[in-house]
């Protein structure tokens, strides 16, 4: 992204001959909900490299994923106790992994769960969350081979999908592809939710409110938008908000800006949980996308965050100490500033 586009990041504009930056709520919502037929069909989870699996296979996998998510309930206390780091850009992601570990690999060999935990620590956190250049290629390759080898001995059934391992194995007949899909599913679970947990805990130290938990969680998600931007590709030629586009142009959808757009959100840059007393807020939020490619995990994600908020607020005194000069990181994932989150048990 060029310097000019970065200085105008709240404005809809063309960045270069191929990329279009949409930041207004009107443009983003119009494109992904009202004019979704202008977009190429793509799957965020179920793809190999940049190529999506066949649409019918993806629909089947998504149904299985939703069924698992809607029936799953983890243990917040155990997840918090298992996270052995209190550093942001790490702590929340470890909590999310431990909470959803029974959904990721239910009753599986501990070796597989350990390999997936190593994937989170050694690859997802440094590369996708902290946005550091990943340098340990040998460790990455070894971990991926281990996951592939362990998947070969897993039992699965199309009629009895119990975890993300089943979802991955039934989405494709190739073990290599199943391992890639499983990594993407773990990234989507741990990456975005991990940052959402950290932002939520930081917000709980900065804003005192008697608002219901659901309102506070929804406002934290809107205010920070852990999925800072989404990417979509155009299927044909048209224009939106005065910007012309052609087939195969790429839209960068600034969800953070759209979720603070003053034309939709009164006091968009203010943290106001009580705004969620109105159904208008629920209808307007773009945290989980809209339309045919909205996130299938949104109900489970909100439920998890509400459990974390209720448990930590009632059990701990929470403090956040930001590292001097540190700022939030933005990319696909919005990560908070580097610092320490301390949870001290009361009494």
SULJO-V620887 format. One record per residue. N is the residue number from 0. RES is the residue in one small letter. SS is DSSP state (H for helix, E for strand, C for the rest). PHI is phi in whole degrees, 0 to 359 (NA if undefined). Layout:
((N;RES;SS;PHI) (N;RES;SS;PHI))
This chain:
((0;x;C;NA) (1;x;C;281) (2;x;H;298) (3;x;H;298) (4;x;H;295) (5;x;H;294) (6;x;H;285) (7;x;C;241) (8;x;C;290) (9;x;C;267) (10;x;C;246) (11;x;C;288) (12;x;E;194) (13;x;E;272) (14;x;C;277) (15;x;C;205) (16;x;C;295) (17;x;C;245) (18;x;E;259) (19;x;E;239) (20;x;E;260) (21;x;E;247) (22;x;C;236) (23;x;C;281) (24;x;H;301) (25;x;H;301) (26;x;H;292) (27;x;H;296) (28;x;H;295) (29;x;H;301) (30;x;H;292) (31;x;H;272) (32;x;H;247) (33;x;H;272) (34;x;C;233) (35;x;H;296) (36;x;H;290) (37;x;H;281) (38;x;E;252) (39;x;C;292) (40;x;C;283) (41;x;C;216) (42;x;C;253) (43;x;C;284) (44;x;C;268) (45;x;C;263) (46;x;E;214) (47;x;E;244) (48;x;C;58) (49;x;C;252) (50;x;E;254) (51;x;E;287) (52;x;C;292) (53;x;C;306) (54;x;H;300) (55;x;H;293) (56;x;H;294) (57;x;H;293) (58;x;H;298) (59;x;H;296) (60;x;H;296) (61;x;H;296) (62;x;H;297) (63;x;H;296) (64;x;H;297) (65;x;H;297) (66;x;H;299) (67;x;H;294) (68;x;H;298) (69;x;H;290) (70;x;H;258) (71;x;C;269) (72;x;C;214) (73;x;C;267) (74;x;C;244) (75;x;H;297) (76;x;H;299) (77;x;H;295) (78;x;H;297) (79;x;H;294) (80;x;H;289) (81;x;H;275) (82;x;C;284) (83;x;C;265) (84;x;C;223) (85;x;C;245) (86;x;E;270) (87;x;C;296) (88;x;C;64) (89;x;C;199) (90;x;H;304) (91;x;H;297) (92;x;H;287) (93;x;H;291) (94;x;H;298) (95;x;H;298) (96;x;H;296) (97;x;H;294) (98;x;H;297) (99;x;C;263) (100;x;H;300) (101;x;H;289) (102;x;H;272) (103;x;H;289) (104;x;C;215) (105;x;C;278) (106;x;C;54) (107;x;C;266) (108;x;C;304) (109;x;H;301) (110;x;H;297) (111;x;H;293) (112;x;H;297) (113;x;H;295) (114;x;H;293) (115;x;H;288) (116;x;H;295) (117;x;H;294) (118;x;H;301) (119;x;H;294) (120;x;H;290) (121;x;H;264) (122;x;H;231) (123;x;H;294) (124;x;H;296) (125;x;H;290) (126;x;H;271) (127;x;H;270) (128;x;H;266) (129;x;C;279) (130;x;C;60) (131;x;C;267) (132;x;C;293) (133;x;C;281) (134;x;C;252) (135;x;C;270) (136;x;H;296) (137;x;H;294) (138;x;H;296) (139;x;H;299) (140;x;H;297) (141;x;H;296) (142;x;H;295) (143;x;H;293) (144;x;H;297) (145;x;H;297) (146;x;H;298) (147;x;H;298) (148;x;H;296) (149;x;H;289) (150;x;H;294) (151;x;H;297) (152;x;C;258) (153;x;C;282) (154;x;C;266) (155;x;C;213) (156;x;C;214) (157;x;C;300) (158;x;C;272) (159;x;C;222) (160;x;C;285) (161;x;C;246) (162;x;C;206) (163;x;H;290) (164;x;H;296) (165;x;H;301) (166;x;H;303) (167;x;H;293) (168;x;H;289) (169;x;H;271) (170;x;H;281) (171;x;C;205) (172;x;C;269) (173;x;C;263) (174;x;H;296) (175;x;H;300) (176;x;H;291) (177;x;H;298) (178;x;H;296) (179;x;H;295) (180;x;H;296) (181;x;H;298) (182;x;H;299) (183;x;H;294) (184;x;H;293) (185;x;H;294) (186;x;H;301) (187;x;H;294) (188;x;H;287) (189;x;H;277) (190;x;H;296) (191;x;H;288) (192;x;H;290) (193;x;H;299) (194;x;H;293) (195;x;H;298) (196;x;H;299) (197;x;H;294) (198;x;H;299) (199;x;H;297) (200;x;H;294) (201;x;H;296) (202;x;H;299) (203;x;H;293) (204;x;H;274) (205;x;H;252) (206;x;C;233) (207;x;C;262) (208;x;C;206) (209;x;C;256) (210;x;C;294) (211;x;C;303) (212;x;H;305) (213;x;H;299) (214;x;H;295) (215;x;H;297) (216;x;H;297) (217;x;H;297) (218;x;H;290) (219;x;H;297) (220;x;H;295) (221;x;H;294) (222;x;H;295) (223;x;H;251) (224;x;C;47) (225;x;C;308) (226;x;E;274) (227;x;C;294) (228;x;E;213) (229;x;E;239) (230;x;E;239) (231;x;E;223) (232;x;E;245) (233;x;E;280) (234;x;C;259) (235;x;C;208) (236;x;C;259) (237;x;E;190) (238;x;E;211) (239;x;E;215) (240;x;C;49) (241;x;C;83) (242;x;E;258) (243;x;E;278) (244;x;E;220) (245;x;C;241) (246;x;C;302) (247;x;C;79) (248;x;C;294) (249;x;E;248) (250;x;E;265) (251;x;E;257) (252;x;E;263) (253;x;E;277) (254;x;H;294) (255;x;H;302) (256;x;H;293) (257;x;H;299) (258;x;C;282) (259;x;C;237) (260;x;C;300) (261;x;C;295) (262;x;C;288) (263;x;C;242) (264;x;C;251) (265;x;C;292) (266;x;C;68) (267;x;C;300) (268;x;C;267) (269;x;C;249) (270;x;C;274) (271;x;C;224) (272;x;H;302) (273;x;H;293) (274;x;H;297) (275;x;H;278) (276;x;H;289) (277;x;C;259) (278;x;H;294) (279;x;H;299) (280;x;H;295) (281;x;H;299) (282;x;H;288) (283;x;H;270) (284;x;C;299) (285;x;C;244) (286;x;C;305) (287;x;C;254) (288;x;C;78) (289;x;C;214) (290;x;H;76) (291;x;H;292) (292;x;H;249) (293;x;C;292) (294;x;C;294) (295;x;C;288) (296;x;C;263) (297;x;H;297) (298;x;H;296) (299;x;H;295) (300;x;H;295) (301;x;H;294) (302;x;H;299) (303;x;H;300) (304;x;H;294) (305;x;H;296) (306;x;H;296) (307;x;H;298) (308;x;H;297) (309;x;H;297) (310;x;H;293) (311;x;H;292) (312;x;H;294) (313;x;H;271) (314;x;H;246) (315;x;E;234) (316;x;E;266) (317;x;E;251) (318;x;E;227) (319;x;E;234) (320;x;E;243) (321;x;E;282) (322;x;C;295) (323;x;C;304) (324;x;C;74) (325;x;C;283) (326;x;C;233) (327;x;C;295) (328;x;E;256) (329;x;E;233) (330;x;C;193) (331;x;C;294) (332;x;E;256) (333;x;E;262) (334;x;E;252) (335;x;C;287) (336;x;C;300) (337;x;C;292) (338;x;E;172) (339;x;E;243) (340;x;E;252) (341;x;E;251) (342;x;E;242) (343;x;E;256) (344;x;E;297) (345;x;C;280) (346;x;C;54))
